[in-house]
Amino acid sequence: LTPVTIENQAAFQLRSTLQQARTKGTIRIEGLNDKVEVLRDRWGVPHIYAPTELGALYGQGYAMAHDRLPTMLKAYR
């Protein structure tokens, strides 16, 4: 039996959450009034369509967090 540390448990929970992340549907974000579309091609590359720069940046941040949250959290610490 291998002991599971808190750090390992957190990483497992984070991976489990990411595997369940929403890739279809509509999400409403407070403060964003533009319609932003994040479409993924067959390789999973996000293509972001927005009428304003602010909307595009929100879409880019959402796509990055969806794809690379564990890396972002590591850099944050």
Accessible surface in RSA format (square Angstrom, percent):
REM  Atomic radii and reference values for relative SASA: ProtOr
REM  Chains: A
REM  Algorithm: Lee & Richards
REM  Probe-radius: 1.40
REM  Slices: 20
REM RES _ NUM      All-atoms   Total-Side   Main-Chain    Non-polar    All polar
REM                ABS   REL    ABS   REL    ABS   REL    ABS   REL    ABS   REL
RES LEU A   1   231.36 128.8 154.14 110.3  77.22 194.1 160.73 112.9  70.63 190.1
RES THR A   2   117.03  83.2  98.31  99.7  18.72  44.6  64.26  86.3  52.78  79.8
RES PRO A   3   111.55  81.3  94.72  86.3  16.83  61.2 106.11  87.6   5.45  33.9
RES VAL A   4    95.50  62.8  67.83  61.4  27.67  66.7  68.43  59.5  27.07  73.4
RES THR A   5    75.54  53.7  68.23  69.2   7.31  17.4  72.11  96.9   3.43   5.2
RES ILE A   6   139.32  79.3 137.14 102.2   2.18   5.3 137.14  98.8   2.18   5.9
RES GLU A   7   128.31  73.7 120.29  91.0   8.02  19.1  38.93  75.3  89.38  73.0
RES ASN A   8    81.50  56.2  76.85  74.3   4.65  11.2  15.80  38.0  65.70  63.5
RES GLN A   9    83.67  46.8  82.20  60.1   1.48   3.5  16.34  34.8  67.34  51.1
RES ALA A  10    47.94  44.1  41.52  64.1   6.42  14.6  43.90  61.8   4.04  10.7
RES ALA A  11    39.77  36.6  33.97  52.4   5.80  13.2  38.71  54.5   1.06   2.8
RES PHE A  12   128.07  64.1 128.07  79.3   0.00   0.0 128.07  77.6   0.00   0.0
RES GLN A  13   116.21  65.0 113.58  83.0   2.62   6.2  34.90  74.3  81.31  61.7
RES LEU A  14    40.93  22.8  37.11  26.5   3.82   9.6  40.47  28.4   0.45   1.2
RES ARG A  15   126.00  52.9 125.43  63.9   0.57   1.4  52.18  71.3  73.82  44.7
RES SER A  16    34.21  28.9  32.53  43.4   1.68   3.9  24.87  53.0   9.34  13.1
RES THR A  17    85.53  60.8  81.47  82.6   4.07   9.7  59.78  80.3  25.75  38.9
RES LEU A  18    40.72  22.7  29.57  21.2  11.15  28.0  29.87  21.0  10.85  29.2
RES GLN A  19   151.96  85.0 113.16  82.7  38.81  92.4  46.10  98.1 105.86  80.3
RES GLN A  20   148.09  82.8 116.92  85.5  31.17  74.2  44.52  94.8 103.57  78.6
RES ALA A  21    36.55  33.6  13.68  21.1  22.87  52.0  23.42  33.0  13.12  34.8
RES ARG A  22   130.54  54.8 113.95  58.1  16.59  39.5  37.62  51.4  92.92  56.3
RES THR A  23    96.04  68.3  56.93  57.7  39.11  93.2  43.10  57.9  52.94  80.0
RES LYS A  24   177.91  86.8 161.46  99.1  16.45  39.2 113.08 101.8  64.83  69.1
RES GLY A  25    73.04  90.1   0.00   N/A  73.04  90.1  33.84  92.9  39.20  87.8
RES THR A  26   103.98  74.0  82.60  83.7  21.38  50.9  52.35  70.3  51.63  78.0
RES ILE A  27    81.21  46.2  54.88  40.9  26.33  63.5  57.76  41.6  23.45  63.6
RES ARG A  28   216.98  91.1 185.73  94.7  31.25  74.4  74.37 101.6 142.61  86.4
RES ILE A  29    65.16  37.1  50.83  37.9  14.33  34.5  54.83  39.5  10.33  28.0
RES GLU A  30   174.12 100.0 144.16 109.1  29.97  71.3  66.87 129.3 107.26  87.6
RES GLY A  31    58.82  72.5   0.00   N/A  58.82  72.5  34.68  95.2  24.15  54.1
RES LEU A  32    29.12  16.2  11.86   8.5  17.26  43.4  11.94   8.4  17.18  46.2
RES ASN A  33   150.87 104.0 111.63 107.9  39.25  94.5  35.98  86.6 114.89 111.0
RES ASP A  34    42.07  29.5  26.99  26.9  15.08  35.7   4.56  10.7  37.51  37.4
RES LYS A  35   160.69  78.4 143.29  87.9  17.40  41.4  99.02  89.1  61.67  65.7
RES VAL A  36    35.82  23.6   8.42   7.6  27.40  66.0   8.42   7.3  27.40  74.3
RES GLU A  37    75.02  43.1  71.42  54.0   3.59   8.6  14.43  27.9  60.59  49.5
RES VAL A  38    47.89  31.5  20.55  18.6  27.34  65.9  20.55  17.9  27.34  74.2
RES LEU A  39    94.24  52.5  92.01  65.8   2.23   5.6  94.24  66.2   0.00   0.0
RES ARG A  40    81.17  34.1  47.62  24.3  33.55  79.9  35.30  48.2  45.87  27.8
RES ASP A  41    48.89  34.2  30.81  30.7  18.09  42.8  31.77  74.8  17.12  17.1
RES ARG A  42   205.05  86.1 157.89  80.5  47.16 112.3  74.13 101.3 130.92  79.3
RES TRP A  43   180.86  72.6 146.81  71.1  34.05  79.9 126.19  67.3  54.67  88.7
RES GLY A  44    33.92  41.8   0.00   N/A  33.92  41.8  25.07  68.8   8.86  19.8
RES VAL A  45    76.25  50.2  74.47  67.4   1.78   4.3  76.25  66.3   0.00   0.0
RES PRO A  46    43.09  31.4  29.58  27.0  13.51  49.1  29.58  24.4  13.51  83.9
RES HIS A  47    74.85  40.9  70.78  49.2   4.07  10.4  52.08  53.7  22.78  26.5
RES ILE A  48    53.82  30.6  24.20  18.0  29.62  71.4  24.20  17.4  29.62  80.4
RES TYR A  49   121.68  56.8 116.65  66.4   5.02  13.1  83.75  62.9  37.93  46.8
RES ALA A  50    35.64  32.8   0.00   0.0  35.64  81.1   3.48   4.9  32.16  85.2
RES PRO A  51    99.07  72.2  56.24  51.3  42.84 155.7  68.98  57.0  30.09 187.0
RES THR A  52    62.23  44.3  51.75  52.5  10.47  25.0  61.15  82.1   1.08   1.6
RES GLU A  53   137.14  78.7 123.35  93.3  13.79  32.8  47.83  92.5  89.31  72.9
RES LEU A  54    99.65  55.5  95.47  68.3   4.18  10.5  96.87  68.0   2.79   7.5
RES GLY A  55     0.00   0.0   0.00   N/A   0.00   0.0   0.00   0.0   0.00   0.0
RES ALA A  56    36.59  33.6  35.03  54.1   1.56   3.6  35.24  49.6   1.35   3.6
RES LEU A  57    99.53  55.4  91.64  65.6   7.89  19.8  91.95  64.6   7.59  20.4
RES TYR A  58    79.12  36.9  71.16  40.5   7.96  20.7  43.92  33.0  35.20  43.4
RES GLY A  59     3.34   4.1   0.00   N/A   3.34   4.1   3.30   9.0   0.05   0.1
RES GLN A  60   101.47  56.7 100.68  73.6   0.79   1.9  25.10  53.4  76.36  57.9
RES GLY A  61    36.73  45.3   0.00   N/A  36.73  45.3  33.87  92.9   2.87   6.4
RES TYR A  62    82.63  38.6  75.21  42.8   7.42  19.3  71.41  53.7  11.22  13.8
RES ALA A  63     3.09   2.8   3.02   4.7   0.07   0.2   3.09   4.4   0.00   0.0
RES MET A  64    98.63  51.1  91.73  60.7   6.90  16.4  66.97  56.9  31.66  41.9
RES ALA A  65    32.81  30.2  31.40  48.4   1.42   3.2  31.67  44.6   1.14   3.0
RES HIS A  66    42.67  23.3  28.05  19.5  14.62  37.4  33.47  34.5   9.20  10.7
RES ASP A  67    70.46  49.4  39.55  39.4  30.92  73.1  21.40  50.4  49.07  48.9
RES ARG A  68   141.64  59.5 139.24  71.0   2.40   5.7  21.72  29.7 119.92  72.7
RES LEU A  69    49.15  27.4  49.15  35.2   0.00   0.0  49.15  34.5   0.00   0.0
RES PRO A  70    50.58  36.9  46.78  42.6   3.80  13.8  47.89  39.5   2.69  16.7
RES THR A  71    83.88  59.7  81.13  82.3   2.74   6.5  57.20  76.8  26.68  40.3
RES MET A  72    69.23  35.9  60.25  39.9   8.98  21.4  64.60  54.9   4.63   6.1
RES LEU A  73    60.96  33.9  60.82  43.5   0.14   0.3  60.82  42.7   0.14   0.4
RES LYS A  74   163.05  79.5 147.16  90.3  15.88  37.8  91.30  82.2  71.75  76.4
RES ALA A  75    90.25  83.0  50.46  77.9  39.79  90.5  63.41  89.3  26.84  71.1
RES TYR A  76   189.56  88.5 160.06  91.1  29.50  76.8 119.74  90.0  69.82  86.1
RES ARG A  77   202.37  85.0 141.31  72.0  61.05 145.4  70.04  95.7 132.33  80.2
END  Absolute sums over single chains surface
CHAIN  1 A     7014.3       5632.9       1381.5       4048.1       2966.2
END  Absolute sums over all chains
TOTAL          7014.3       5632.9       1381.5       4048.1       2966.2
